[in-house]
């Protein structure tokens, strides 16, 4: 497995965990947790996808 694919797998895994935590927070009525998980998940996912898509340029 290439490093690029491993990074993508880790990004998807971390984003999935954050999504599950956000759903649990939503079900518990904790809006702060939902907002925090959504913000962090969006940052991690965006950074990860940008990193993977520009993997060859970065070196």
Kinemage of the C-alpha trace (Angstrom):
@kinemage 1
@onewidth
@group {chain A} dominant
@subgroup {mainchain}
@vectorlist {calphas} color= white
{ca unk a 1} P 0.000 0.000 0.000
{ca unk a 2} L 1.342 3.381 -0.956
{ca unk a 3} L 1.805 6.020 1.709
{ca unk a 4} L -0.661 8.250 -0.124
{ca unk a 5} L -3.418 5.643 0.241
{ca unk a 6} L -2.530 5.057 3.887
{ca unk a 7} L -2.879 8.781 4.594
{ca unk a 8} L -6.257 8.812 2.841
{ca unk a 9} L -7.374 5.801 4.892
{ca unk a 10} L -6.344 7.502 8.147
{ca unk a 11} L -8.135 10.719 7.167
{ca unk a 12} L -11.334 8.826 6.360
{ca unk a 13} L -11.073 6.837 9.604
{ca unk a 14} L -10.565 9.930 11.779
{ca unk a 15} L -13.369 11.779 9.995
{ca unk a 16} L -15.671 8.788 10.510
{ca unk a 17} L -14.919 8.696 14.232
{ca unk a 18} L -15.638 12.418 14.498
{ca unk a 19} L -18.895 11.909 12.600
{ca unk a 20} L -19.990 9.162 14.988
{ca unk a 21} L -19.122 11.336 17.992
{ca unk a 22} L -21.133 14.186 16.461
{ca unk a 23} L -24.173 11.947 15.948
{ca unk a 24} L -23.952 10.701 19.550
{ca unk a 25} L -23.725 14.304 20.735
{ca unk a 26} L -26.741 15.206 18.626
{ca unk a 27} L -28.750 12.332 20.081
{ca unk a 28} L -27.797 13.482 23.584
{ca unk a 29} L -28.785 17.050 22.772
{ca unk a 30} L -25.282 18.442 23.236
{ca unk a 31} L -25.030 21.050 20.480
{ca unk a 32} L -21.543 22.144 21.577
{ca unk a 33} L -20.169 18.675 20.938
{ca unk a 34} L -21.855 18.513 17.544
{ca unk a 35} L -20.413 21.863 16.489
{ca unk a 36} L -16.943 20.976 17.752
{ca unk a 37} L -16.913 17.582 16.012
{ca unk a 38} L -18.214 19.109 12.776
{ca unk a 39} L -15.579 21.859 12.789
{ca unk a 40} L -12.671 19.552 13.582
{ca unk a 41} L -13.922 16.936 11.121
{ca unk a 42} L -14.175 19.500 8.352
{ca unk a 43} L -10.651 20.768 9.026
{ca unk a 44} L -9.128 17.274 9.149
{ca unk a 45} L -10.994 16.104 6.050
{ca unk a 46} L -10.126 19.214 4.018
{ca unk a 47} L -6.460 19.086 5.006
{ca unk a 48} L -6.234 15.362 4.347
{ca unk a 49} L -7.852 15.518 0.931
{ca unk a 50} L -5.655 18.469 -0.062
{ca unk a 51} L -2.569 16.589 1.123
{ca unk a 52} L -3.438 13.438 -0.797
{ca unk a 53} L -4.363 15.309 -3.984
{ca unk a 54} L -1.084 17.255 -3.976
{ca unk a 55} L 1.068 14.371 -2.722
{ca unk a 56} L 3.395 14.382 -5.758
{ca unk a 57} L 3.859 18.175 -5.672
{ca unk a 58} L 4.833 18.135 -2.005
{ca unk a 59} L 7.370 15.391 -2.506
